[in-house]
Amino acid sequence: MRTLFLHPPSYEGFDGGAGSRYQARREVRSFWYPTWLAQPAALVPDSRLVDAPPDGLTLEDVRPLACDYELAVLHTSTPSFPYDVRVAEALKAENPRLRIGFVGAHVAVRPEESLAASPAIDFVARNEFDFTIEEVARGHPLGRVLGVSYRDDGVIRHTPDRPTLEDMDALPFVVDVYKRDLTIENYVIGYLLHPYVSLYTGRGCRSKCTFCLWPQTVGGHRYRTRSVGHVVREIALARRYFPQVREFFFDDDTFTDDLPRAEAIARGLGRLGVTWSCNAKANVPPETLEVLKDNGLRLLLVGYESGNQGVLNSVKKGVRLDVARRFTRDARALGIRIHGTFVLGLPGETCETIEETIRFACELEPDTIQVSIAAPYPGTVMYRQALEHGWLDGRELVDGRGVQRSALSYPHLPHTEIFASVETFYRRFYFRPRKIFAIVGEMARDRQVLARRLRDGVEFLRFLAARRVGAASRA
């Protein structure tokens, strides 16, 4: 069937693409690649991938596409699901014969509820959906396709789960779809060089973090990987397709879960002469860091989460603070930049542990940070804990403007305190003389960085102002 893969329009600045973990507006406008949609799109001949948010497309822009296709596959998330349903209904109204399927973690864990939300949704694909969608696009009856839930004469039916994909090299390159359908200059991340390209070299994460969405819903806790040669060949192809790209980012949950493989890929990338970055756990040994740095590694995105060991233990982070400190010193000594991510409001959080985390971040001195609010996504252990202990009180994960809310509230720590602490964290980290001087020095050395930082600074201040307005309206 003629197939449209659509990342639907959403809030202005919404960056919750299929490859993103932060499904809300960011402090600074940024967009991840829709890799989870590009993968099945690469399996379906003559398909098209439309990524509405970074392209600035509205519902009125995408509605006419319905008449050109027989099948539309929409990626959704818990925060965006109500909006995505409206997009599906608009497409169905435009072309009643259009078959519409939803994919993503939200529908993987709530298939019946998702189908019940609207008759415009004909089916949802659960868990890994690459070959599921390929079979649907070939015209296979839904009842014979593994891993789908669908409506049959008003009755919701579920086919057996599709076995977990083990041969990751069976997946075609996504950069072919990027070249065909995407404008790579529209994808911007503040801490990555621009333009950049991101993709996955494997799925799954060995860590058991109770709050992390993807391993608990789609990817699993085994790190299933593409072969080293397969990855290096795709990057070589991407270099030919996109000579303007300044950096490649590997969006695996934890690229450093397999250290020998990470080193082998790094050596292959070193021979290509590319600059690259990846997600990493704060426990990579110095000898591995040295290999990665010598072969083009520029930056590590590291989930520190908290500066309190008790909070880390409560969410099964699996990293000790002393190890994280040593890792950070080792990386900085080698000249590896770090984007550190922190989460406020995790189980066990108090006003005192928030203060510890702010001090910890200032001590570590990562180059840039992201501060998020703990988000209890359905399908995670933290969501089940929140239901069991009464930490949820009906608030959505994002407000009507796409700004993240605190959906958790504890007897000793109200949601208003968690929400307010995010701005406090940012201000105390970035508005220090030492950090200001470092940012100004970086801007003075690179005119492109100068332009981006000025833009980012304006957006950051506007974001903080919007948060205050939102908080006041809810007070």
N, C-alpha and C positions, 0 to 999 in steps of 0.2 A: 504494500500500500504506500501511496505517497505520504510521507511522514514528516511532521513538523515537531521538532524538539524545542520547547519554549520555557525559558526562565521568565516568568510573568512580570509585568509591571508591578511596582509596589511603591512604598514610601519614597519620597525624594531622598536620595543618598543611601538608600537601603543596599547593603552589600552582601546580603545573604545568599550568595550564589551557591551552586551545587557543591563547590569546593570549599565553602567557607564554614567556619565554626562559630562565627559571631553574627547571628542572624538578626541584625538591627542596624540602625544608623551608627556609624562610628563617629569618634571625636573629630576626625579629619576624613573627608571624602575619600573612599578607597573601594576598589572592586577586585574580587578574586575571579579567576577563570571558572567557568561552569564545567569543570572536568567530568563530573558525574553524569552530565548529559552528553558531553562530547564523546564519551566512551561508547554508549550504544549507538550514537549517531554515526560513528565510524563503522559500525557493523551493518547499518541499513543503507543500501545503495540509494543515491539520489535524494537522500533526506536533506533537511535544512535545520540548522540550529540558530535560533534567535534569542539573544540575551538582552532583554529589554532594559533593565536598570542602567548598565553602563552606556548603552546606546541612547539613553534618554527617551525611550519609546513609551508612549501612553497606551491605555486600553484602546483608544480610538485609532492609534497607529497599527496595533496588532489585530484588531477585530477583522479587517478585510482578509487577512491571511487564511481565515477559516475556509473560505471558498476554494482555495487552491490545494487542499489536502484532504485525505481520507482518514488519517490518524494524527492526533495531537498528543504529545507526551509532555506533561507539565511537572516540573520539579517544585515541590512545596516544602514548607517547614511549619513547625508549630506556631511561631509568631505570624507568619504570612498566610496561613491556611484560609482564613475567612476572605481575604482579598483574592487569593488564587481561585477560590470557588466562584467568585463573581466574574473573574476572567473566563473561567470555563463556561459559565452560563451565557456570557456574551458571545463566545465562539459558537456554542451550540445554537443560539438564536440566529446567528448569521448563517450557519450551515447545519441543519438538524441531522444530516446524515453523518456528520463528523463523529468518529469514535474518539473519546477522550479518556486518557489514562493518567493517573497521578503516580509519581514516584518520590521517594525520599524517606527519611527516618520517621517522620510523623505518621505517614500512612502505613509504614511497615509495622508499627506497634499498635495502630488503631485502624485497622482496615474496615471493620464494620461501621464504626462511627464516621469514618471518612466518606464511605459510600452513602450513608444515610444523610449526609449533609446536603446533597443535591442530586437530583436525577441526571444532571448534566455530566456527572462522573460515571463513566461506564465500567471502569475497572481500576484497581490499584495493583501495583507490582510491589511485592514485599521483598525486604532484604536486598541482596545484590540483584540488580534487575537488567543487566546488560543483555544476556542471551534470552531472558524472558521477553524483553521488548522486541528483540530481533525476531522471535517466533511469532509474536502478535503481528508485527509488520509484514511478515510473510503470508499472513492470512490464516494462521492456525486457529481453530476454534478455541475460545478461552478455556473451556473445560478440559482441554488437552494440553494446556500450557502450565508447567510447574511454576509455583510461586505467585499466583495471581488470586485476587479476590474480586468477584464480579456479581452483578445483579442478573438474575435469570427469572423472568416472569415475576418480578417483585420479591424474589427470594435471594438473599445474599449467600453465595457459595464460595468455598475456598478450595483451591486445588492443593495438593501436597507441596511442601516446601521444596524449593530447588536446592540441590546439593551445593555446598560451598565451592566456589571456583578455586581449584588448586593450581591449574596451569595458567599462571598469570601472563605468560607469553602468548597465550591464545588471544589476548585482547590486542586489537590493532592500535597503531599509534594515534594519539589524539591530535598531534600537531597538524595532521592532514585536515582535520575538521577546523582547527583554529585558522589555518591559512584560507580555507574555503569560505568560512562564514563569519569570522570575528575580525574586529579592528583592534589590534593588540595595543595600540596607543591609548585606547579607552580604559585599559586596566592599570590602575595606579595603587600602589601601597606605599605609604610614607617612608617606611624604613628600607624599601627595596629600590635599587636603581631602576630608572625608567628609560625606555620601556623594558618590561620583564616578561617572562613566560614561566608559568608554573604547571606542573603535572605530577602524577603519582608514579612511584616506582614499586609500590606494593600497597597492600591493604591489611588492616588489623593492627593492634597494638598490644604488646605483652603486659602493659601496666593495667591495673585494676581500679583506676580512679573512679570513685562512685558517681562523680558529676559529669563525666565525659560522655557525650552523646554517641559518637560514631562507633566506637568499639562495642558498645552495649546494644546497638540496634542494627547496624549494617555490616561493619567490618569484622567484628569478632576480636578475640584476644590472642589469636595466632597471627604472627606477622608473615603473610603470604606474599612472596616477592617475585618480581620479574628478574630474569637473569641479567647479569652484569652487562653482557654484550647487547642485549635487547635495549637496555636503558641508554647505553652509550650511542647506539645507532640512532635512536630517536633524537637525542640531543644533536648529533651530527647533522641529521636531516633538518632539525629546527634551525640550526645555524645557517643552512642554505636558504631556507624559507624566509627567515627573519634576520638579515644581516645587521639590522638596526638594534637588535636586542642587546642590552648591557648586562643582563643577569638572568640566570635560570634558578627557579626555586622548586625544591622537591617538597610537596605538600603531604607526604606520608605522615601519619600521626606521630611517629617517632622514627625518623630515618636512621637514627643511631642505635636502634634495637639490635641490629646485627652488625657488630663492629667490623669483622673481617670483610663483609660485603660492602659496607660503607667505604672502607679503605680501597677496595678493588675498584668500585665505581669512581672514587676520587682520582685514582691513577689514570683511569680511562679518560676522565674529563680533563685531567692535566695534559694529556697528550693532545686533546683538542684545543687547549688554550682558552677555555671558557671560565667566566666568573660565575659562581653559584652559591646558593645558600640553602638551608634546610631547617626542619624542626628537629630539636634535640632534647634529650633529658639532661638534667643538670648533674650528670655523673660520668661524662665521657672522659676516659683517662688521657693524660697529657700526650702519651705517645701516639694515640689515634688523632688527637687534635692537631698534632704536628704534621701528620701525613695529610690530613684534610686541607690544612692551611697551605702546605707546599704545593697542593694540586688545585688551587683556585678557589677554595672556600673563602667567602667574604664575611658571612654573617650567620649566626645561629639564632633561631627563634626558640626561646626556652620558657617553659611553663614553670615558674617558681611557685606560683599560687599564693603562698603564705610565708610569713616569717616566724610562725609559731609551730614548733614540732608537733604539739598536740593536735592542732588543726590538720596538719599534713597527715598525721597518722589516722585521724578520724575519717579521712576521705581516701585512705589507702594509696597515697601518692607514691610511696616506695622510695623516697629520697630523704636523706638526712641533711639538716641545715649545714653541718660542717663540711659535708661532701659538696654541697652546692657552692659554698664559699670557695673551697679549693678549686673546683672546676672553673668558676668564674675568674679567679686569679690566673689560672693556667691559660684560659682563652684570651684574656686581655694581654697577658705577657707575650702571646704569639701575634697580637694584632688582630685577632678575630673580633668583629663587632657583635654585640648582643642586643636583641630586642627581647626584653623580659616581660612576661605576662603574669598578672596577679589577679586573684579572685577574692572579692570581699563578700562576707555573708555565708560562708560555708558552715556546715554543722560544727559546733564548738566555738564559733566566733564570738568575741566579746569586744567591747570598746578597747580593752587592753591589748587584745591580740591584733586588732586593726592598727593600733599604734606600733606594735612590734613589727608588723609587716611594712609599714611606711619607713620605719628606721632601717629595716633590713634592706629594702630597695635602695635607699640612699647610701647604705654601706656598700652594697654590691656595685653600684654605679653602672648599670647597663646603659648603653648608648641611648636607647629609647624604651618606653614602657607602654603597656596597655593595661588598664584597670577595668575589670568587668565585675558585674554583680552575679553572684551565684544564681544560675538559672536551672530550676528543676524540670528538665525536659522529660516528658512521658517516655517510659522505657528504661530509665536509669534507676540505679539503686537509690540515689538521692531523692528522686521523685517519690518512690515508695516510702522512704523514710519520712518525707514531708507529710504524706497522707496519714501515715501511722501516728505521727506525733502532733498533728494539727498545726504544722508550720505554715500551711497554705490558707489564705482567706479569700480566694476568688480573684485576686488581681492577675491580669494578663502579664505575659513576659515583656511586652513592649506596649507603650501607650499609642494613642492615635496618630502620633507623628513619627512612630518608629523608634523612639528613644527607649532604651532598656529600663525596665522598672525592677524594683526589688519585690519578687513574688513570694519570698520567704520572710517570715517575721517570727522572732523568738520571744519568749516571755521576758528575757533579760536584755534583748536587743531588738527594738522595733524596726520595721522596714524603713521608716523615715531616717533613722540613724545610719543604716547601711547605705541608703541612697545618697545621703549628704556626704558620707565619708569618701565617695569617689572623687568629688571635686577637691576635697581636702588633700587627698593623696596626690592628685596631679599637681596641685599648686605647690605643695611642699617639695615635690621631687623636681619639678621644672623651674620653679621660681627661686632657685638658690643661685648665688653668685657663681659658684663653680660650674654649675650646669649651663647657666646663661653664657658664660665666657666660652665654654666648649662649643656651644651651638653657634655663637658668633664667629669663632675661629673657623669652624667648618664652612660656614657661609662665605667667609672671606677667601677661602681657598678654592671655591668652586662656584662659578656663576650660576650653573644649573641648580645646585643645592641652594644658593641664595634665593632664587626665584621660588623654588618649591617651599622652602621654609617660611618665607614671607606669606605665601598663600596658605600654608598649613596653619601658621600662627593665627591668621584671621579666622579661619574656619574653627580652630580650637576654641578661641574666645567666644565665637558665636554659639558653639555647641554648649559651652558651660552656661552661657546666658539662657539658652533654650531649656536646659535642665532646670535652672532656677525658676523659670516661668512655669514649667510643668509641675514642679514641686509645689509652687505657690497655689496653682489652680486646684491641686488635689488636697491641699491642707484644709 
